[in-house]
């Protein structure tokens, strides 16, 4: 590869998902699919996705502004701006924005497998679907990701 990717502040692929907005910064095209990067903006007082586990990719979150609340299993961790959270495969996790300000995080996927998950959610909504936990879990399952159940 000889091309450099530059994504300006007002560019990138934007995917609106209810209280969440994902801006795809790197979909894997420049990195031979080794890395995907997005910018998540989550509205105040909003939950994130159902707690889940990835089987085939690492996921990272760098909190740019606001404070995220990460739930890992049964433990909550508040993560203010400047915090990096790395989640290896198999670890149950989710996040939320309990605060009064929008939460902005840079989200990484290694490899880029999970970028398409956000596009699939967008397409589901465009086709009249709803962002229910069951529908989200079905889309997650396409990308080696499973929701955490009470028996986990």
Buried (B, 14 or more C-beta within 10 A) or exposed (E): EEEEEEBEEEEBBEBEBEBBBBBBBBBBEBBEBEBBBBBBBBEEEBBBBBBBBBEEBBBBBBBBEBBBBBBBEEEEEEBEBEBEBEBEBEBBBBBBBBBEEBBBBBBBBBBBBBBBBBBBBBEBBEEEEEBEEEBBBBBBEEBBBBBBEEEE
